[in-house]
Amino acid sequence: MSSEPNLAFRRSKRTGLKICLGSAMLAALFGYGVVAGSYWALAVPVAVGVMAVLWLAFWVGWTISTIDTIPPEADPYDSRFAKWAGKAICVVSVLLALVFIAGVWESSYWVLAIPVSVAVLGLLLMVFHIGWAIATQRTTLPAHAELEEGVSVERAGETQSAGETQSAGEAEEAV
């Protein structure tokens, strides 16, 4: 019995090494394709991402349109509209997938540029929101923060250390 955990550990290590090797090989192939100026080096990763998002949209629409029971919390909810909305999500995601596949097949610049632009702008918007939250928040600690023993924190011109509070000027005078 003691060898079974060891066997599982060895298998998981081998699986991890295979994943690392596969990702390194794909990264090298991608890098080579980009350096060589291959359209497909960019089209394949974008296509995988777009198709994954469209598959998720289809799955959500399918789930909405095929659900049999409505939970009691959703009593005022109109299930007929939900069924049609779910079917619409399915149809739109299939149509977008077909248009995207046709565009990739025709080597269209825009079929890659639009999803990449949406992803990049989405990421930049998230970074902007994080920066805005940091810039507009007065402090990251609550005013009544309990400090652990021996930990000092400087905040808004004050130095706090293990329950004592003094201004930065008082701290300099004490030194």
C-alpha positions as CSV (number, residue, x, y, z in Angstrom):
1,M,0.0,0.0,0.0
2,S,2.9,2.4,0.6
3,S,4.0,2.3,-3.0
4,E,0.6,3.5,-4.4
5,P,1.1,7.2,-3.3
6,N,4.6,7.0,-4.7
7,L,3.2,5.7,-8.0
8,A,0.6,8.5,-8.2
9,F,3.3,11.0,-7.4
10,R,5.6,9.7,-10.2
11,R,2.7,9.7,-12.6
12,S,1.8,13.3,-11.8
13,K,5.4,14.3,-12.2
14,R,5.6,12.7,-15.6
15,T,2.3,14.4,-16.6
16,G,3.7,17.7,-15.5
17,L,6.9,17.1,-17.4
18,K,4.9,16.3,-20.6
19,I,2.8,19.5,-20.2
20,C,6.0,21.5,-19.8
21,L,7.6,19.8,-22.8
22,G,4.5,20.3,-24.9
23,S,4.1,24.0,-24.0
24,A,7.8,24.6,-24.7
25,M,7.6,23.0,-28.1
26,L,4.4,25.0,-28.9
27,A,6.1,28.2,-27.7
28,A,9.2,27.4,-29.9
29,L,6.9,26.7,-32.9
30,F,4.9,29.9,-32.3
31,G,8.1,31.9,-32.0
32,Y,9.5,30.4,-35.2
33,G,6.2,31.2,-37.0
34,V,6.2,34.8,-35.8
35,V,9.8,35.4,-36.8
36,A,9.1,33.8,-40.2
37,G,6.1,36.1,-40.7
38,S,3.6,33.3,-40.9
39,Y,-0.1,34.3,-40.8
40,W,-1.0,30.9,-39.3
41,A,1.3,31.4,-36.3
42,L,-1.0,34.2,-35.2
43,A,-4.2,32.8,-36.6
44,V,-4.2,29.5,-34.7
45,P,-3.8,30.8,-31.1
46,V,-6.4,33.6,-31.8
47,A,-8.7,31.0,-33.4
48,V,-8.4,28.7,-30.4
49,G,-9.3,31.5,-28.0
50,V,-12.2,32.8,-30.1
51,M,-13.7,29.4,-30.6
52,A,-13.4,28.7,-26.9
53,V,-15.3,31.8,-26.1
54,L,-17.9,31.1,-28.7
55,W,-18.3,27.5,-27.5
56,L,-18.9,28.8,-23.9
57,A,-21.5,31.2,-25.3
58,F,-23.2,28.4,-27.1
59,W,-23.1,26.2,-24.0
60,V,-24.7,29.0,-21.9
61,G,-27.4,29.5,-24.5
62,W,-28.0,25.8,-24.8
63,T,-28.3,25.5,-21.0
64,I,-30.7,28.4,-20.8
65,S,-32.9,27.1,-23.6
66,T,-33.1,23.5,-22.3
67,I,-33.6,24.0,-18.6
68,D,-36.7,22.2,-17.4
69,T,-37.4,23.7,-14.0
70,I,-37.2,27.2,-12.8
71,P,-36.1,27.7,-9.2
72,P,-38.6,29.2,-6.8
73,E,-36.4,32.3,-6.3
74,A,-37.1,33.2,-9.9
75,D,-40.8,33.1,-9.6
76,P,-41.5,36.5,-11.4
77,Y,-39.0,35.5,-14.1
78,D,-40.6,34.9,-17.6
79,S,-39.2,31.5,-18.8
80,R,-40.5,31.9,-22.3
81,F,-38.3,34.9,-22.9
82,A,-35.3,33.0,-21.4
83,K,-35.9,30.1,-23.8
84,W,-35.9,32.4,-26.8
85,A,-32.9,34.3,-25.5
86,G,-31.0,31.0,-25.0
87,K,-31.8,30.0,-28.6
88,A,-30.7,33.4,-29.9
89,I,-27.4,33.0,-28.0
90,C,-26.9,29.6,-29.6
91,V,-27.7,30.9,-33.1
92,V,-25.5,34.0,-32.8
93,S,-22.6,32.1,-31.5
94,V,-22.8,29.5,-34.3
95,L,-23.1,32.3,-36.9
96,L,-20.1,34.2,-35.5
97,A,-18.1,31.0,-35.4
98,L,-18.9,30.3,-39.1
99,V,-17.9,33.9,-40.1
100,F,-14.8,33.7,-38.0
101,I,-13.7,30.3,-39.6
102,A,-14.4,31.7,-43.1
103,G,-12.3,34.8,-42.3
104,V,-9.4,32.7,-41.0
105,W,-9.6,30.5,-44.0
106,E,-9.4,33.6,-46.3
107,S,-6.5,35.0,-44.2
108,S,-8.4,38.2,-43.3
109,Y,-6.5,40.7,-41.2
110,W,-9.7,41.9,-39.5
111,V,-10.9,38.5,-38.4
112,L,-7.8,38.4,-36.2
113,A,-7.5,42.1,-35.4
114,I,-11.0,42.5,-33.9
115,P,-10.8,39.7,-31.3
116,V,-7.3,40.6,-30.4
117,S,-8.3,44.2,-30.0
118,V,-11.2,43.3,-27.8
119,A,-9.0,41.2,-25.6
120,V,-6.2,43.8,-25.4
121,L,-8.6,46.6,-24.7
122,G,-10.4,44.5,-22.1
123,L,-7.1,43.8,-20.3
124,L,-6.1,47.5,-20.5
125,L,-9.5,48.5,-19.1
126,M,-9.0,46.1,-16.2
127,V,-5.6,47.5,-15.5
128,F,-7.0,51.0,-15.7
129,H,-9.8,50.1,-13.2
130,I,-7.1,48.7,-10.8
131,G,-5.0,51.8,-11.2
132,W,-8.1,54.1,-10.7
133,A,-9.0,52.2,-7.5
134,I,-5.5,52.5,-6.1
135,A,-5.3,56.2,-7.1
136,T,-8.7,57.2,-5.6
137,Q,-8.5,55.1,-2.4
138,R,-7.2,57.1,0.6
139,T,-5.5,54.2,2.3
140,T,-5.2,50.5,1.9
141,L,-5.6,49.9,5.6
142,P,-8.7,50.6,7.7
143,A,-8.3,53.5,10.1
144,H,-8.7,51.2,13.1
145,A,-6.4,48.5,11.9
146,E,-5.1,46.2,14.6
147,L,-1.3,45.7,14.1
148,E,0.5,42.6,15.0
149,E,3.2,42.9,17.6
150,G,6.5,44.2,16.2
151,V,5.0,45.2,12.8
152,S,5.2,48.9,11.9
153,V,3.2,50.5,9.1
154,E,3.6,54.0,7.6
155,R,0.4,55.5,6.5
156,A,-0.5,59.1,5.5
157,G,2.3,60.7,7.4
158,E,1.8,58.6,10.5
159,T,3.9,55.7,11.8
160,Q,2.1,53.0,13.8
161,S,3.9,50.3,15.6
162,A,2.3,47.6,17.7
163,G,-0.6,49.8,18.9
164,E,1.2,53.1,19.3
165,T,0.4,56.1,17.0
166,Q,2.6,59.0,16.3
167,S,3.1,61.5,13.5
168,A,6.1,61.3,11.1
169,G,7.4,64.5,12.7
170,E,7.2,63.1,16.2
171,A,8.9,59.9,15.0
172,E,11.8,62.0,13.6
173,E,12.1,64.0,16.9
174,A,12.2,60.8,18.9
175,V,15.3,59.6,16.9
